[in-house]
Amino acid sequence: MTTEEAKRLVKPRLSARRWTHTKNVKKMAVRLAQRWGADPEKAAVAAYLHDSAKELPRAELLQIFADNAIIAENAPARPAAIWHGIAAAILAQTRWGVDDPEILSAIRCHTTGKPGMGLLDKILYLADMTSAERDWPGVEELRALEMEDLDRALCRALKQSIDFVEEKGGALDPESVAAYEYQKAQVDR
């Protein structure tokens, strides 16, 4: 799938607000890819597709998981807030012909992270957190750090996500904790 194909596919599926976010994530993902030596085209495709399932109803997400139980793994048992990333990766693979494992992985873990994240995984995760419309306290510092040290930026971003979920009293996905612990061990070496 090309960047243009991904753009045409996703735009009608999203609200205006979500489409603006998606375009901003694409811009940041391409910028990070260029900075860190990843493929900008792959970054753009992953960014366009990352929230393609974000606005689907809960029942439709559960149906996607039921229809694709093997690749959905244990998605329904995980916090509902992260379902859209898994569902988007499943749709990309099963309906839209995306077969690039790096793109599929980046889409799948863009909300949770995972231990041993690849370069594209890191780029999409950070681009989603630091896209232009984001204005949470500390985002400017994270934007600067991701251009200087991708691994430290990822570690900080994972920790901030965990802290945010805990402060809001939300359900914490075990994959996020595992991702943070893995990444912290890598940067503390």
MOKAFEN-V135164 format. One line per field, one symbol per residue. burial: + if it has 16 or more other ideal C-beta (glycine too) atoms within 10 Angstrom, else -. A space follows every 50 residues. Layout:
burial=???
This chain:
burial=+-+--++-++--++---++-++++++-++++++--+-+++-+++++++++ ++++-+----++-++--+---+--+--++--++++++++++++----+-+ -+++++++++++++--+-+++++++++++++--+----+--++-++---+ --++++++-+++--+-------+-++-+++-++------
